[in-house]
Amino acid sequence: MKDVFESEFANSIFKDKYSMNKQESWSDTCKRVVSSVCGQYLSGDKQEQIYDLMFQRKFIPGGRYLYSAGRPYHQIYNCFAFRADDSREGWADLAYKSSVTLMSGGGIGVEYSAVRGEGNIVKRTGGICTGPISLIGMINDLGRGIINGGNRRSAIWAGLSWKHSDIFKYMIIKNYSDLLLAAKDSIKELPLPFELTNISVTYDTEFWVAIENKQHPLHKHAKDVWKLNCLQAFKTAEPGFSFNFLKDNENLRNACSEYTSEDDSDSCNLGSVWINRINSKEEMAHTVKYATYFLLCGGLYSDSPTEKIAAVRKANNKIGLGIGGVHEWLMSHKYEYCVPQELHKLLNIYEQESDAWAYIGSKELGVSIPKKKRSIAPTGTIGCIAESTTAIEPLFCCSYKRGYFKEGTFVRQYVVDGAVKRLLANGIKIEDIKDSYDIQFKQRVKLQADFQNYVDMSISSTCNLPEWGTESNNESTLDNYSNTLLKYSKRLRGFTCYPNNARQGQPLERCDLKEALENEGKIFEDKIQECKGGVCGM
């Protein structure tokens, strides 16, 4: 059967990352994944339905499924969430759990708020506590030596409460521009600190109480934390924001923050419905049904890095069914970047059908009813295979040079976005194709908040901003952006942003559409920049 990819770029991503031994066709991979994951649990008819949806790219499971299904060790969960305990044994246990899960190909998220602040006395030994930032650095260092499958860098998340005594020091640990300016040329090639770890500030219900009540003893502290968090995010990209309002204990996240939990050693089981390929409400319901069955089978099929992970997964049985291709769907239907009534109807189906089939399917399979069913992952490389706009993200740009590691070398490749090609072929005018820099900050935040109404876990979405210091992102715009985000934060579970050029070796670099059309698919070595950040392979 002929493969479905419209571009050599998508085909090369698939071959390099997910094709078994780089020999499988997309059809072969779909057959391998469906038969391995579902073969013991579902009828042949159900398996055929799932295969058809996957082959047509209406449903694509997470990258760990594509890579691991059918291998002797088939760990197909994308990420794992842990709590850091404030003890010697807790630190050692976290190092062990982090190592074995990163080696399995999963990313990790760790909540560090229980670790006492730097400088506190350790009563039993008389020593001085080095604090959570020290432990974060230790886990980051473990990740440097772990590259799963030869091409997946460790993906790590760290969270620290807005009330923690070390919070202000924590929020500036990734000020890389300051570090590089202060460094001597001889050490500029060393790894930057925490380069594999996405850091976030975690906010609970008391934060809003403190913000709104001037008499609250933490009112000034809350305002100061929020102001610095916003400044850092809009200037350097980090820390991100982790919101847990009225869900204070559900503060664990995975590496990309779309997964939430209150239980140590919980895990995320991901896949996405690609709404750009859905043509009716009936088709949406059909796709969600069989995608839910597939993810339930994944919970039975997957190996586990630790016994505790297996036990928590059995009890919680969470699945994270997401949505992709949203902005392409909006543009193809001639909508602005918002949630129109037509999309609300499809999202209602997404919510209701996943709830219904998670219940029915779990009863049929004899497993726990999933505590949570929906999360929206960033779908980076999976979005490349889907050849559409990723998750709820707007189109980044019509054409770009994508940077990535290939056989140990940082290279770039010219890419013309597949969604742009389809939109143009379907008669959408080039001037009506909007990208991330045409969309206002408020639009980004509001759309995410509107989507969150249908998602019972979280959404990973990164708001692209102009470079700090430019006309649209500077000290004078800071209050407007921070007030907008604060307004919508009650309806969000998380938020991140990325100012252009905030990191060396950023994976996507805009380029002229004509230049990209002339050089599409061409790969060249980038001798100037080296990727310094971790990349989630979801």
Beta strands, then each sheet from edge to edge (+ up, - down):
strand 1: 59-61
strand 2: 79-83
strand 3: 107-111
strand 4: 121-122
strand 5: 127-128
strand 6: 147-148
strand 7: 152-153
strand 8: 156-161
strand 9: 197-203
strand 10: 240-243
strand 11: 252-253
strand 12: 260-261
strand 13: 266-268
strand 14: 270-274
strand 15: 320-324
strand 16: 399-406
strand 17: 409-416
strand 18: 462-465
strand 19: 494-499
strand 20: 508-510
strand 21: 523-525
sheet 1: 1+ 14- 15-
sheet 2: 13+ 2- 3- 8- 9- 10- 19+ 18+
sheet 3: 4+ 5-
sheet 4: 6+ 7-
sheet 5: 11+ 12-
sheet 6: 20+ 16- 17+ 21-
end
